[in-house]
Amino acid sequence: MEIVRKLETRTADSPSSLQENQDRELRVRLTAESLEGMKKRAEVILEQPVGSTFEIICDEGAYLSGDDTAPPPLSYFSAAIAF
């Protein structure tokens, strides 16, 4: 099972995002669902500016009754802060 997978690449008919002055609105949509055990699946869509759609799977370790088949949610949270 892939833990991060690009589902869709979207493009817009807009000028390059590399401009001297950047005045933007960032809008991200997330849908999450519980799977079997302690697994969760999230679909992340970058709506503004138009971007890609990703699927992210997370799982808890055995100490929380998970199967440890994917990174725990806190790992994704930590990575997001770092970026």
PAZAPA-4460 file (N, C-alpha, C; in steps of 0.05 Angstrom, whole numbers, plus 32768, in hexadecimal, padded with zeros to 4 digits):
% residues 83
    n_x    n_y    n_z   ca_x   ca_y   ca_z    c_x    c_y    c_z   seq   type   mol
   8011   7FE8   8000   8000   8000   8000   8012   8019   8000     1      M     A
   800D   802B   7FED   801C   8044   7FED   8012   8056   8003     2      E     A
   8024   8064   8011   801B   8075   8027   8016   8092   801E     3      I     A
   8023   809B   8008   801E   80B5   7FFD   801D   80B1   7FDF     4      V     A
   8007   80BA   7FD2   8004   80B6   7FB6   7FF6   80CE   7FA9     5      R     A
   8001   80D7   7F93   7FF5   80EE   7F84   7FDD   80E3   7F75     6      K     A
   7FC6   80EE   7F79   7FAE   80E5   7F6C   7FA8   80F5   7F52     7      L     A
   7FAF   810E   7F52   7FA8   811F   7F3C   7FBA   8137   7F3A     8      E     A
   7FC1   813F   7F22   7FD0   8158   7F1E   7FBE   816B   7F10     9      T     A
   7FBA   8182   7F1B   7FA8   8196   7F0F   7FB9   81AE   7F07    10      R     A
   7FB0   81BC   7EF2   7FBE   81D4   7EE8   7FA9   81EA   7EE5    11      T     A
   7FB3   8202   7EE4   7FA1   8219   7EE0   7FAD   822A   7ECA    12      A     A
   7F9D   8239   7EBD   7FA6   824C   7EA8   7FAD   8266   7EB6    13      D     A
   7FC1   8266   7EC7   7FC8   827E   7ED5   7FE6   8283   7ED1    14      S     A
   7FEF   829B   7ED6   800C   82A1   7ED2   801C   8292   7EE6    15      P     A
   8036   8291   7EE2   8048   8283   7EF4   8045   828C   7F10    16      S     A
   8049   827A   7F23   8048   8281   7F3F   8061   828F   7F49    17      S     A
   8076   8290   7F38   808F   829D   7F3F   808E   82BB   7F37    18      L     A
   8082   82CB   7F49   8080   82E7   7F44   808D   82F7   7F5B    19      Q     A
   8095   830F   7F56   80A3   831F   7F6A   8091   8324   7F83    20      E     A
   8078   832B   7F7E   8065   832F   7F94   8051   8319   7F94    21      N     A
   804E   830C   7FAB   803C   82F5   7FAD   8025   82FC   7FC0    22      Q     A
   800D   8300   7FB6   7FF6   8305   7FC7   7FE3   82EE   7FC1    23      D     A
   7FE3   82D9   7FD3   7FD4   82C1   7FCE   7FC2   82B9   7FE4    24      R     A
   7FAE   82AA   7FDC   7F9D   829C   7FF0   7FA4   827E   7FEC    25      E     A
   7FA9   8271   8003   7FAF   8254   8002   7F96   8246   800D    26      L     A
   7F8B   8234   7FFC   7F73   8225   8004   7F78   8208   7FFF    27      R     A
   7F78   81F8   8015   7F7D   81DB   8014   7F64   81CD   801E    28      V     A
   7F5B   81B9   8010   7F44   81A9   8018   7F4E   818D   8020    29      R     A
   7F44   8183   8036   7F4C   8169   8040   7F33   8158   8047    30      L     A
   7F33   8140   803E   7F1F   812C   8045   7F2D   8115   8052    31      T     A
   7F24   810D   806A   7F31   80F7   8079   7F1D   80E2   8080    32      A     A
   7F26   80C9   8081   7F15   80B3   8088   7F25   809E   8098    33      E     A
   7F17   8090   80A9   7F24   8079   80B7   7F22   8060   80A7    34      S     A
   7F38   8051   80A7   7F38   8037   8099   7F39   8021   80AE    35      L     A
   7F40   8009   80A7   7F41   7FF3   80BA   7F57   7FF8   80CF    36      E     A
   7F52   7FEF   80E7   7F65   7FF2   80FD   7F69   8010   8104    37      G     A
   7F81   8018   8106   7F88   8034   810D   7F90   8044   80F4    38      M     A
   7F8C   8039   80DC   7F94   8047   80C4   7F80   805E   80BD    39      K     A
   7F8B   8073   80B2   7F7B   8089   80A8   7F84   8090   808C    40      K     A
   7F72   809A   807C   7F78   80A3   8060   7F6F   80C0   805E    41      R     A
   7F80   80D1   8052   7F79   80ED   804E   7F7E   80F3   8030    42      A     A
   7F6B   8103   8025   7F6F   810D   800A   7F72   812B   800C    43      E     A
   7F89   8135   8003   7F90   8151   8005   7F8F   815E   7FEA    44      V     A
   7F7F   8173   7FE7   7F7C   8181   7FCD   7F84   819E   7FD0    45      I     A
   7F98   81A6   7FC0   7FA0   81C2   7FC0   7F8D   81D1   7FAC    46      L     A
   7F7A   81E1   7FB7   7F67   81EE   7FA6   7F70   8209   7F9C    47      E     A
   7F7E   8218   7FAD   7F86   8233   7FA6   7FA2   8238   7FB1    48      Q     A
   7FB7   823C   7FA2   7FB7   823A   7F85   7FB1   821D   7F7C    49      P     A
   7FA8   821A   7F64   7FA1   8200   7F59   7FBA   81EE   7F5B    50      V     A
   7FB7   81D7   7F67   7FCD   81C4   7F69   7FC5   81A7   7F67    51      G     A
   7FD5   8196   7F72   7FD0   8179   7F70   7FBF   816F   7F87    52      S     A
   7FB6   8156   7F84   7FA7   8147   7F98   7FB8   8130   7FA1    53      T     A
   7FBA   812C   7FBB   7FCA   8116   7FC6   7FB9   8105   7FD9    54      F     A
   7FC0   80EC   7FDC   7FB4   80DA   7FEF   7FCA   80D3   8003    55      E     A
   7FC4   80D5   801D   7FD8   80CE   8032   7FCB   80BA   8044    56      I     A
   7FDA   80A5   804A   7FD2   8090   805D   7FE3   8091   8076    57      I     A
   7FD6   808F   808D   7FE6   808D   80A6   7FDC   8076   80B7    58      C     A
   7FEC   806D   80C9   7FE6   8056   80DA   7FF5   805A   80F5    59      D     A
   7FEA   8050   810A   7FF7   8052   8124   8008   8039   8128    60      E     A
   801A   803A   813B   802B   8023   8141   801C   800F   8152    61      G     A
   8029   7FF9   8157   801C   7FE3   8167   8015   7FEC   8183    62      A     A
   8024   7FFF   818E   801E   8008   81A9   8003   8016   81AB    63      Y     A
   7FF7   801E   8194   7FDC   802A   8193   7FC9   8018   8184    64      L     A
   7FCF   7FFF   8182   7FBE   7FEB   8174   7FBE   7FEE   8156    65      S     A
   7FD2   7FFB   814B   7FD4   7FFE   812E   7FE5   7FE8   8122    66      G     A
   7FE8   7FE7   8108   7FF8   7FD3   80FA   8014   7FDE   80F2    67      D     A
   8019   7FF8   80F6   8032   8005   80F0   8039   8001   80D2    68      D     A
   8025   8003   80C0   8029   8000   80A4   802F   801A   8095    69      T     A
   802C   8031   80A3   8031   804B   8098   803A   805D   80AF    70      A     A
   8045   8075   80A8   804D   8087   80BE   8035   808F   80CF    71      P     A
   803A   8095   80E9   8025   809E   80FA   801D   80BB   80F3    72      P     A
   8005   80C4   80FA   7FFC   80DF   80F3   8010   80F4   80FC    73      P     A
   801C   80F1   8114   802E   8105   811E   8046   8109   810C    74      L     A
   804F   80F4   80FE   8065   80F7   80EB   805E   810A   80D4    75      S     A
   8046   8108   80CA   803D   811A   80B5   803B   8137   80BF    76      Y     A
   8031   813A   80D7   802E   8154   80E4   804A   8161   80E7    77      F     A
   805D   8151   80F1   8078   815B   80F5   8085   8163   80DB    78      S     A
   8081   8153   80C6   808C   8159   80AC   8080   8173   80A1    79      A     A
   8066   8177   80A5   8059   818F   809B   8064   81A8   80A8    80      A     A
   8069   81A6   80C2   8075   81BD   80D0   8091   81C3   80C5    81      I     A
   80A0   81AE   80BF   80BC   81B2   80B5   80BC   81BF   809A    82      A     A
   80A8   81B9   8089   80A7   81C5   806E   8099   81E0   806F    83      F     A
***
